[in-house]
Amino acid sequence: MAKQIGIWLDFKEAFVIELNNAEASVLHIPSEVEDFHVKGGSRTRQPWGPMDKTSDTKYLGRRETQLKHYYNRIMEKAGDADELFVFGPAEAKKGLEKAINTSKAFRPQLLSTETADSMTQNQMVARVRTFFGGQ
């Protein structure tokens, strides 16, 4: 029987759900991606003088690096699967799909990527069971 794994993820956390005959094991992976709220720059000594602006590219570059590490950790945990199902509420699932498609060393076949709302762990396991049960 093929090893089947479902992944629910957003930018805060991911759950890797592995189906084993009658049981399902759930692995929680926190993202460690910082949520940046850039505040203004600094003023000059001159009253009502110009403000120095903050560099958004610095923050965006750091976020991209953190997301790449997050996706790599998820792919390491799901790397021994035969079939893969990715679902979640945010854009993170599309980023993981892109990382999977660009990786040459990642073996599992990505069957589907679907939008899903926030769920409890039991709802996630049930969703993965119905997806692979219907295949």
N, C-alpha and C positions, 0 to 999 in steps of 0.2 A: 504494500500500500504506500502511496506517495505521502511524504511528510508535508503537512499543510499548516501554514502559519498565516494568521491575520494580524495586522498592525493597525491600531487606532492611535492617531497622533494629532497633536496641535503644537503650538510653539512652547508650551509649558512642560509637557510630559508626553510620553509614549507608553503604550501597553502592547507587548508582544504576546499574542495568544497562540499557543501551540496545541493542536488537537492530537490526542492519543486515544484511539478507539473510544472508550466511554468517558475518559477524563480530558480535562483541558488545564494546561498550566499557563499561568499569567505572570509575565515578568514586567515590572515597572521600571521605566528609564526616565529620570528627570532630565530636563533639557539643558539647564545651566546657561541658557541664552539670556543675557541681560536685557531688561526692558528700559531703553534709554528715554529719558525726558530731558532734552537739551534745554538748558536755561540760557538767558542772554549772555552777552559778552561782558566786557569791562569798559568803564567810562574813562575819558581823559580827564586831566586836571581842570581843563577849561569848563566852566559852567555851560551846560546845554551843548557840550561838544559832541563829536561823533562817537559812536559806540564801536568797539571792535566786535566783529561777528565771530561766532564759533564755527568751526569747520565740521560740516555734516559728513564729509567724506571719511573722516577719521572714525566717527561712530558707525557709519554704514559698513565700512571695511571690517571693523571689529565684529559687527553682527554677522556678516557673511562668513567670516572665519569660524565663529561659534556655531553657526548653523551647519557648516560643513562637517565639523567635529561631531555634532549631534546626529546628523544623518549617517556618518560612518559608524558610530556606536550602535545605531539601530541595525544597520546592515550587517555588522559583525554578529549580532545576536540572532539574526534571521538567515545567516549565510548557509546553513546546512539544510534548508528546506528545499522541497521540490516545487511547490506551488505557493504563491504569495498573493494575499488580498490586502489592500491598503484602503483605509477609510478614516474619515475624521471631519471636523467642522471647518477647519481653516485652510489657508493656503499652504500649510506645511506639508500636506500630503502630495501636492504638486511638486514641491521642492524635492521630496524624497523620491518621487517617480522620476524626476529628471536626473537625480544622483544615481539611481538604479540603472537608468538607460545609458548613462555615460560611462558607467563602470564596466570595464572589460572582465574583471575578475569575479563579478557577482554572478553566481550560478542559478539561483531560483528564477522560475518563470513568473513574471508579474501578470496575473490573470485579469485583475480589474482594480481600478481606483474609483471610489465612490464617495459622495458627500454624505455625511451622517452627523447628527446632532450630538451634543454632549450626552454621554451615557454612563451608567454604572458598570462595574466590571461584569456583573451577571448579564446585562444587556449586550455588552460587547461579545462575550462568549457565545450568547445565543445568536447574535448576528453572524459571527464567523461560522457557527454550526449550520445555520440555514444557507449561507452562501456555498459552503463546500458540500452540503447535503443535496443541493439543487444542481450541482455540476454533473 
